[in-house]
Amino acid sequence: AIVEIGDQLWMAENLKVTHYRNGDEIPTGYSNSEWTNLSTGAYAVYDYNESNADTYGYLYNWYAVETGNLAPEGWHVPTDEEIMELEVNLGMSWGEAHGTGYRGTNEGSKLAGRADLWQDGLLRNNSEFGNSGFTALPGGYRDGAGYYYHMGNYSDFWSSTYYNSYRAWSREIRYVNSAVYRGDGGDGKENGFSVRCVKDP
């Protein structure tokens, strides 16, 4: 499924590929201690349960994003600026979009979808919930220590934008707030987050 928002075309579902665009396999199946120490691309399945991936796609570390080879042909992982453009298209001001923490008003609710999957809270109860067609899902994440958290509560997705040697920019939508959260220095590259692709210009 594809959704048009402003001048951008987005995939309306989370990425679920097991191979890079060039055909190379993306490694998976790492234990917590192995996951923590990776500096190369990998993906994980929430709670090692493949049925979770049917709904939420896979969780990729940033090293997989960094290859520039993760998205299918004709698509790419969005830059931090491209996600800002998406947020602005949904009503956020440019100034707010460049801020950190919760930004905007109800852009998170607009981006989210599938109320049945989300924990009850301000995100789901906003009148604009789901109206963009982007359908961000609460797929949770795998943290830098290898543990799985917050399925049903949080939607986390990577940008392709580097912050420093250890961190990269991402977004988080949480069930308790209708806005969109952007960290103040990105997230550790060893985290496993969802990936949304945007069409090449």
Solvent accessible surface area in square Angstrom, and as a share of the most:
residue,aa,sasa,rsa
1,A,91,0.70
2,I,103,0.52
3,V,23,0.13
4,E,123,0.55
5,I,12,0.06
6,G,45,0.43
7,D,142,0.74
8,Q,15,0.06
9,L,66,0.33
10,W,0,0.00
11,M,32,0.14
12,A,17,0.13
13,E,91,0.41
14,N,17,0.09
15,L,7,0.03
16,K,91,0.38
17,V,38,0.22
18,T,46,0.27
19,H,86,0.38
20,Y,26,0.10
21,R,96,0.35
22,N,95,0.49
23,G,48,0.46
24,D,81,0.42
25,E,126,0.57
26,I,2,0.01
27,P,57,0.36
28,T,64,0.37
29,G,67,0.64
30,Y,48,0.18
31,S,51,0.33
32,N,45,0.23
33,S,76,0.49
34,E,87,0.39
35,W,1,0.00
36,T,60,0.35
37,N,121,0.62
38,L,25,0.12
39,S,83,0.53
40,T,86,0.50
41,G,8,0.08
42,A,0,0.00
43,Y,18,0.07
44,A,3,0.02
45,V,19,0.11
46,Y,22,0.09
47,D,84,0.43
48,Y,134,0.51
49,N,71,0.36
50,E,91,0.41
51,S,65,0.42
52,N,27,0.14
53,A,1,0.01
54,D,103,0.54
55,T,54,0.31
56,Y,18,0.07
57,G,9,0.09
58,Y,12,0.05
59,L,4,0.02
60,Y,0,0.00
61,N,1,0.00
62,W,7,0.02
63,Y,40,0.15
64,A,0,0.00
65,V,5,0.03
66,E,95,0.43
67,T,68,0.40
68,G,55,0.53
69,N,30,0.16
70,L,3,0.02
71,A,2,0.01
72,P,44,0.28
73,E,137,0.61
74,G,23,0.22
75,W,25,0.09
76,H,44,0.20
77,V,12,0.07
78,P,0,0.00
79,T,53,0.31
80,D,8,0.04
81,E,94,0.42
82,E,40,0.18
83,I,0,0.00
84,M,3,0.01
85,E,61,0.28
86,L,0,0.00
87,E,0,0.00
88,V,40,0.23
89,N,63,0.32
90,L,22,0.11
91,G,58,0.56
92,M,4,0.02
93,S,58,0.38
94,W,121,0.42
95,G,61,0.59
96,E,78,0.35
97,A,0,0.00
98,H,90,0.40
99,G,28,0.27
100,T,63,0.37
101,G,20,0.20
102,Y,82,0.31
103,R,9,0.03
104,G,19,0.19
105,T,97,0.56
106,N,28,0.15
107,E,3,0.02
108,G,0,0.00
109,S,0,0.00
110,K,32,0.14
111,L,1,0.00
112,A,0,0.00
113,G,6,0.06
114,R,112,0.41
115,A,42,0.33
116,D,106,0.55
117,L,42,0.21
118,W,4,0.02
119,Q,91,0.40
120,D,86,0.44
121,G,17,0.16
122,L,125,0.62
123,L,0,0.00
124,R,77,0.28
125,N,100,0.51
126,N,42,0.22
127,S,112,0.72
128,E,57,0.25
129,F,38,0.16
130,G,29,0.28
131,N,90,0.46
132,S,17,0.11
133,G,33,0.32
134,F,0,0.00
135,T,39,0.23
136,A,2,0.01
137,L,14,0.07
138,P,0,0.00
139,G,2,0.02
140,G,0,0.00
141,Y,37,0.14
142,R,2,0.01
143,D,29,0.15
144,G,17,0.16
145,A,47,0.36
146,G,1,0.01
147,Y,122,0.46
148,Y,31,0.12
149,Y,99,0.38
150,H,63,0.28
151,M,53,0.24
152,G,14,0.13
153,N,33,0.17
154,Y,36,0.14
155,S,5,0.03
156,D,3,0.02
157,F,3,0.01
158,W,0,0.00
159,S,0,0.00
160,S,40,0.26
161,T,42,0.25
162,Y,123,0.47
163,Y,94,0.36
164,N,55,0.28
165,S,74,0.48
166,Y,160,0.61
167,R,104,0.38
168,A,0,0.00
169,W,30,0.11
170,S,4,0.03
171,R,2,0.01
172,E,21,0.09
173,I,0,0.00
174,R,52,0.19
175,Y,49,0.19
176,V,70,0.40
177,N,41,0.21
178,S,18,0.12
179,A,4,0.03
180,V,1,0.00
181,Y,64,0.24
182,R,16,0.06
183,G,16,0.15
184,D,122,0.63
185,G,7,0.07
186,G,7,0.07
187,D,44,0.23
188,G,11,0.11
189,K,7,0.03
190,E,50,0.22
191,N,18,0.09
192,G,0,0.00
193,F,7,0.03
194,S,4,0.02
195,V,0,0.00
196,R,2,0.01
197,C,0,0.00
198,V,4,0.02
199,K,80,0.34
200,D,61,0.32
201,P,167,1.05
